[in-house]
Amino acid sequence: MIRIILLILFFPFFSKSVELNLICTNTVKKNHTIDVKDMFVNINSDTKRVELGGLDFYAKEMKLSETNISWIAENVELYPDSNGIVTGIIGRFSGTLVVEFFRYEDNSRNSLNFKCKKFKFKDRIF
């Protein structure tokens, strides 16, 4: 009986849930068509909510491993008149985030690469 009570009390410490608040910087300098330089990324594995800058959605599937966090979300409103699929993977050790957008309307794909770190307000430049 005591084991059950201890398990209930300490279950939040043993769960594999993750809540990340990151600041990510675009690492591809040769792509001049994308104007995303920095963005805040929030990931909550309990609710499967992902926020990429101003784009907010719930993942259909989210996988957590020791080295990566990945997700796929379908029917995400990418633009007011355009929906699509958003996939992403972030390396837990490298901090590299790769996000891919697929638009249903024209079957186009765009990929963005970022270098991320935990967000601390004191890290801002100005």
C-alpha angles and dihedrals in degrees: 000000000000090000091056092051092049091048091052092048096047099035094104089059093052098044118104095228119137132200113185131184108190140172111215130193124202109250100190109092098174096063105088096169095070115074098191109117105155131008140171115241123197120184125183114183094190094061095023088231117156125187117191106182104296094347110098124181146141118249119235088211131015125183126197122195134163091265108025146032115206136174145177125204125185132204093019116166101241094170131003090266100029134069130184151139125296121197128178144174129190125192111228093210102032097040089220115148121195116188123185125194123199118190117210094206099062103010091239125154128206126182129198128193123204139177109223138193134173110283118247118174091221090062094071115117098221 
